[in-house]
């Protein structure tokens, strides 16, 4: 990717494609211009390539770090959150995110390492073998340097109005992909910064997270229904390019998950299995030898299984210390 891959959208909104060392290739950051300077949305993962890309992008658009007056984080995942503290050091700008999102970031990258133990325990109970489990904790630990330094956070909440550029944007609760995620909506121009909640071409990950109660897939589906109530003419996603047909895309995602749930129910009717075995059957070669992709696939498989069990369509039992799902 060109290290300064950018595009300019209506109202002068600058899309910066910040490189990622994953299959997604890049995450979208946005610079929203206004009379006082720029609001930066989701600066990306802290890697040397990302820093080079930002230096090149700011130079190309003749923007000084001091012109960035606010940093807004849609959610806490490292590819969105990672450079927030680095930018805060250079701009002295407040970093805004929801309290729920920040609590998750503290769990993962604070001084307490319990999250990786809880996640590996969850995966073990659902059939992941020890030789695969052993790679999970080091994989999670490797992100700590990619989200450092940690930013000082100013909390915002769903329902708040945020001034970005010369317009007011409504913060909308958008759980499921990430608890505490916020979308931002400009009713005057019908534009939406939608984080990773609605993505073109690819489906957002929906994961079970240890100690987060509830049904994340149901939360995600409910959120899509709610987001469809907003008239959106142009959506700015966290991945891929800005797009129209926001309502249609949300509807497609709803149908995708209904098809996936039906597929899982059919597989379990034919043969009961553990979450890990089902994950292998669903994702197969796409996750082989890749701990990052495996973690996302495993947690998403469990989200669908938990949702089907909550619906009463499948059941689980424990056999030899392992949880088995059956129709």
C-alpha positions in Angstrom: 0.0 0.0 0.0 1.1 3.5 -0.7 2.3 4.9 2.6 0.2 8.0 2.1 -3.0 6.4 0.8 -5.6 9.0 1.3 -8.9 10.3 -0.3 -10.9 13.4 0.2 -14.7 13.2 0.6 -17.4 15.8 0.9 -16.9 18.6 3.4 -13.2 18.0 3.1 -13.2 14.8 5.2 -9.9 13.1 4.7 -9.8 9.3 4.7 -6.4 7.9 5.7 -5.7 4.2 5.0 -3.4 3.2 7.9 -1.6 -0.1 7.2 -2.2 -3.2 9.4 -0.1 -6.3 9.7 -3.2 -8.4 9.2 -5.3 -9.8 6.4 -7.5 -6.7 6.5 -4.5 -4.7 5.2 -5.6 -1.3 6.5 -7.9 0.5 8.9 -9.7 3.8 8.0 -8.8 6.9 10.0 -10.6 10.1 9.2 -9.7 13.8 9.6 -12.7 16.0 9.8 -11.8 19.7 9.2 -13.4 22.7 11.0 -12.7 26.3 11.9 -10.5 25.3 14.9 -8.6 22.5 13.1 -9.2 18.8 12.8 -11.0 16.0 14.6 -9.1 12.7 14.2 -11.2 9.6 14.2 -9.6 6.1 15.0 -5.9 6.8 14.4 -5.0 3.1 13.8 -2.5 0.5 15.3 0.8 1.7 16.6 3.4 0.2 14.3 6.4 1.7 12.4 4.5 1.5 9.1 1.5 3.3 10.6 3.7 6.1 11.9 5.3 6.4 8.4 1.9 6.5 6.8 0.7 9.2 9.1 3.7 11.4 8.6 3.3 11.1 4.8 -0.5 11.7 4.9 -0.2 14.8 7.1 2.6 16.2 4.9 0.6 15.5 1.7 -2.3 17.5 3.1 -0.1 20.2 4.8 -1.5 19.4 8.3 0.6 20.0 11.4 0.1 17.8 14.4 -0.9 20.9 16.4 -3.9 21.4 14.1 -5.5 18.2 15.5 -7.7 19.4 18.4 -9.7 16.3 19.2 -9.2 12.5 18.9 -12.4 10.4 18.7 -12.4 6.6 19.1 -15.4 4.7 17.9 -14.3 1.7 19.9 -11.5 0.0 21.8 -10.1 -2.6 19.4 -6.4 -2.1 18.9 -6.5 -1.3 15.2 -8.6 1.8 16.1 -7.2 2.6 19.5 -3.5 1.9 19.2 -2.1 5.2 18.2 -4.4 7.4 20.3 -1.8 7.9 23.1 1.0 8.6 20.5 -1.2 11.2 18.9 -2.2 12.7 22.2 1.5 13.2 23.1 2.0 15.2 19.9 -1.2 17.2 19.8 -2.2 17.6 23.5 -5.7 16.8 22.2 -8.4 15.1 24.4 -9.1 11.5 23.5 -12.8 10.7 23.5 -14.4 7.3 23.8 -17.2 5.6 25.8 -16.6 4.4 29.4 -17.4 0.8 28.4 -14.9 0.9 25.6 -12.2 2.2 27.9 -12.9 -0.4 30.6 -12.3 -3.1 28.0 -9.0 -1.5 27.0 -7.9 -1.3 30.6 -8.7 -5.0 31.0 -6.6 -6.0 28.0 -3.6 -3.7 28.3 -3.5 -2.5 31.9 -1.5 -4.1 34.7 -3.8 -7.1 35.1 -3.1 -10.1 32.8 -6.3 -12.0 33.8 -8.0 -11.5 30.5 -5.8 -13.9 28.6 -6.2 -16.5 31.3 -10.0 -16.1 31.1 -10.0 -16.3 27.3 -7.8 -19.4 27.2 -10.0 -21.1 29.9 -13.1 -20.3 27.8 -11.5 -21.8 24.7 -10.3 -24.9 26.6 -13.8 -25.6 27.9 -15.0 -25.4 24.3 -12.5 -27.9 22.9 -9.4 -26.0 21.8 -6.4 -28.3 22.2 -3.5 -27.4 24.4 -1.0 -27.0 21.5 -3.2 -24.4 20.0 -4.1 -22.7 23.2 -0.5 -22.1 24.1 -0.2 -19.5 21.3 -3.2 -17.3 22.5 -1.6 -15.6 25.5 1.6 -14.6 23.8 -0.5 -13.3 20.8 -2.5 -11.1 23.1 0.5 -9.8 24.9 2.1 -8.8 21.7 -0.5 -6.1 21.3 0.6 -4.2 24.3 3.3 -2.3 22.5 1.0 -1.6 19.6 -1.4 0.3 21.9 1.3 2.2 23.8 1.5 4.8 25.2 -1.9 4.6 26.7 -4.1 7.8 26.3 -5.8 9.8 28.9 -9.5 9.4 28.2 -12.4 11.8 28.3 -15.7 9.9 28.4 -18.6 10.5 26.0 -21.9 8.6 26.0 -24.6 7.6 23.5 -27.0 10.5 23.1 -24.2 13.1 23.4 -23.7 15.6 20.6 -20.2 15.9 19.4 -19.0 19.0 17.4 -16.8 17.7 14.5 -15.9 20.1 11.7 -18.7 22.6 11.4 -21.5 20.2 12.3 -23.0 18.4 15.3 -22.9 14.6 15.3 -25.1 12.4 17.5 -23.3 9.5 19.3 -25.2 6.3 18.9 -24.7 3.1 21.0 -23.7 0.3 18.6 -22.9 -2.9 20.6 -22.2 -6.4 19.4 -19.0 -6.0 17.5 -17.6 -4.1 20.5 -19.3 -3.2 23.8 -19.4 0.5 24.1 -18.8 1.2 20.4 -20.3 4.5 19.2 -21.4 5.5 15.7 -21.6 9.2 14.9 -24.5 10.6 12.8 -25.0 14.0 11.1 -28.7 14.4 10.5 -28.3 17.5 8.4 -26.1 15.8 5.7 -27.2 12.2 6.5 -23.7 10.9 7.1 -22.6 8.2 9.5 -19.2 7.3 10.9 -20.1 3.6 11.6 -16.9 2.2 13.0 -16.9 -1.6 12.5 -20.6 -2.0 13.0 -21.6 -1.9 9.3 -18.9 -2.7 6.8 -19.1 -3.0 3.0 -18.0 -6.3 1.4 -17.0 -8.0 4.7 -18.9 -9.0 7.8 -18.0 -7.4 11.2 -16.7 -9.8 13.8 -19.1 -10.6 16.6 -17.3 -12.3 19.6 -18.0 -13.7 23.0 -15.8 -11.9 25.5 -15.1 -13.4 29.0 -17.1 -11.6 31.8 -19.3 -9.7 29.4 -22.8 -11.0 30.1 -25.5 -11.3 27.5 -25.8 -12.4 23.9 -23.4 -10.3 21.8 -24.9 -11.5 18.5 -28.4 -10.5 19.6 -27.0 -7.1 20.6 -25.4 -6.8 17.2 -28.6 -7.8 15.3 -30.7 -5.4 17.5 -28.2 -2.6 16.7 -28.4 -3.2 13.0 -32.2 -2.8 13.2 -31.8 0.4 15.2 -29.2 1.9 12.8 -31.6 1.2 9.9 -33.9 3.8 11.3 -31.4 6.6 10.4 -31.4 8.0 6.9 -27.8 7.6 5.7 -26.6 8.8 2.3 -22.9 8.3 2.9 -21.3 6.0 5.5 -17.7 6.1 6.6 -16.7 2.6 7.8 -13.6 1.4 9.8 -12.6 -0.9 6.9 -13.0 -0.8 3.1 -14.1 2.5 1.5 -17.0 4.9 2.3 -20.2 3.7 0.8 -23.8 4.4 0.0 -26.8 2.0 0.4 -26.2 1.9 4.2 -29.7 0.6 4.9 -29.3 -2.2 2.3 -26.0 -3.2 3.7 -27.4 -3.5 7.2 -30.2 -5.6 5.9 -27.7 -7.9 4.1 -25.8 -8.4 7.4 -29.0 -9.4 9.2 -29.6 -12.0 6.5 -26.0 -13.2 6.6 -26.3 -14.1 10.3 -29.7 -15.8 9.9 -28.1 -18.0 7.2 -25.1 -18.7 9.4 -27.3 -19.6 12.3 -29.3 -22.0 10.1 -26.1 -23.6 8.8 -24.8 -24.2 12.3 -28.1 -25.7 13.5 -28.0 -28.0 10.5 -24.4 -29.1 11.2 -25.2 -29.8 14.8 -28.3 -31.8 13.8 -26.1 -34.0 11.7 -23.3 -34.3 14.4 -22.9 -32.9 17.9 -19.5 -31.2 18.4 -17.5 -28.8 20.5 -17.2 -25.1 19.7 -13.6 -25.6 18.4 -14.6 -28.5 16.1 -17.4 -26.4 14.7 -15.0 -23.5 14.2 -12.7 -25.7 12.2 -15.7 -26.9 10.1 -16.9 -23.3 9.4 -13.6 -21.6 8.8 -11.1 -24.4 7.9 -8.1 -23.4 5.9 -8.7 -19.7 6.3 -7.5 -19.8 9.9 -5.0 -22.6 9.7 -1.7 -21.6 11.4 -2.9 -18.0 12.0 -3.5 -17.3 15.7 -5.0 -13.9 15.0 -7.6 -15.2 12.6 -8.3 -18.3 14.8 -9.1 -16.1 17.8 -11.6 -14.1 15.9 -13.2 -17.2 14.3 -13.4 -19.1 17.6 -15.0 -16.2 19.5 -17.5 -15.6 16.6 -18.4 -19.3 16.5 -19.1 -19.2 20.2 -21.3 -16.1 19.8 -23.5 -17.9 17.3 -23.6 -21.1 19.5 -24.6 -19.1 22.6 -27.2 -17.2 20.6 -28.8 -20.4 19.3 -28.8 -21.9 22.8 -30.5 -18.7 24.1 -33.1 -19.2 21.4 -33.6 -22.8 22.6 -32.7 -24.2 19.2 -29.6 -26.1 20.4 -28.4 -27.5 23.7 -25.1 -28.0 25.4 -23.8 -30.6 27.8 -20.4 -31.3 29.4 -18.5 -34.5 28.5 -15.1 -35.2 29.9 -14.7 -31.6 30.9 -15.6 -30.3 27.4 -18.8 -28.6 26.3 -20.6 -30.3 23.5 -23.4 -28.7 21.5 -26.3 -30.7 19.9 -29.6 -29.9 18.3 
